[in-house]
Amino acid sequence: MVTFDTYRITEPEIQDRIKKIQSSSKEGSVEDYKLILSCLDLTTLEGSDNNEKILSVCKKAAGFSPNVAAVCFYPPFVRLAKSELQNSGVKVASVAGGFPSGQTSLKIKLDEVKWAVEEGADEIDMVISRGKFLEGEYNVVFDEIAAIKEACGSAHLKVILETGELKTIANIRRASEIALNAGGDFIKTSTGKISPAASPEAFVVMLDTILEFYKKTGQKRGIKPAGGISEPEQALLYLNLLRTNLGNEWATKDLFRIGASRLADKLTGRD
């Protein structure tokens, strides 16, 4: 269990860091945008999802060059996606554990996670119980993440903080600490279901937490901004923030993802 230092960085300081990177960054190169494409998670998470739509997203995911990192669906579609994408190199992720609200029992969350993994999910995207967090029930949040991590088995766990509901730097920092200490392989900004979703400010706080965790443990954990990232220039800012704060070694799909399905066509000139 990592004991983190007190986080004293203020919002104006974070905004200054972002502005410096924006002003010093060059226009993105072809290689930059290829890297971003390779780190995308193509997602559809709608009540209207059906087999035809899932197959369409899978074919699109496998048709890019380079391939995107993963697709992400609700659990009923995992088996179909796994079959469609076999030998493609594209991972199959599933939201599970009461997505997007987290407002259900731990038993139901665990059952859903186990089901998604049994169906073949390579990755699980869970969301923390923000209501419990905002009530100060930090141990409950930790225990839920740890239990879900165990239920994942060999599947990687992305922990969604839903930073737009946490609102403050202190809350985003504490939620990041809890998620990392509880075993999350990635921390992720948002479900994409509320506004605001991803923000550079929240991303910087999460990057700082990952860096401190790495310095104290030697363990690299991943990060994923998601929601509202629809333009290549937005994605490039997140990539440059990552590189500046964590280094080029984090600029890989194993440690960096972007949840931005609308972005893929624009990155390849298909828009």
C-alpha positions, 0 to 999 in steps of 0.5 A: 500500500503506497502512502502518497505525499500531500498533493499541493498543486493548485488549479492555476498551476495545473492550467499553467502547465497545460498552457506551456505544453500547448504553446510549446508543442509542434503540429502533430506528425503522421507518426503521432497520429498513428500512435494515437490511432493505435491507442484508441478504444472504439466503443458503443454503449447504447441501449440500442446496441445489437449484433449488427452494430457490434459486428460493424464496429469490430470490422471497423476496428480491425480495418484501420492501419495500425489497428486500434487497441480495443473495442468496448461493449456491454457484456452480452456482446463480448462473445460475438466480438471475441469471435469476430476479432480473433487473431486481429490483435484488437482487444475486447473490453467490456464495461461491467460492475454497474456501469455507468452509475455504479449504483448496485450491490457488490454481488451484482457487480462481481457477477457481471464482471465474472460473466464478462470475463467468462465470455472472453473479455480481455479488459474490464472497465468499471466505474467507482461508486461516486456516491460512496466516495462523496460521502467519504466512504473511501474504504468501501470504494477501495474494497469494491475495486479490490474485489472487482480486480480479483474477479477479473482474473487475468483480464486488465482492469480500468477504473473509471473515476468519473472526474466530472462528478468528483469536481475538485482536485482533491477528490480526483487525487484521492480517487486516483490514489485509491484506484491505484492502491486497490490494483487498477491497471489503468485509471480512466477519467470518465464514462462518457455519459456525463458532461464534463467528461475528460479534461486536461486538468483532471488528466494532469492530476491523474498523471501526477498520481501515477508518476508518484506511484511508479517512483514508490513502487516501480510499477507502471500503471496506465491512463485513459482519457475518455469522453468528448475527445473528438478532434485530433488536436485534442488527442494530441494534447493528451499525448503531449501531456503524457509524454511530458509528465511520464515520458515516452515509455508510457506512449504505448497502447499498453499504458495509454488509451483514449476513449474517442470513437468519433476520432478514428475516422479523422485520424485516417482521413476518412472523415 
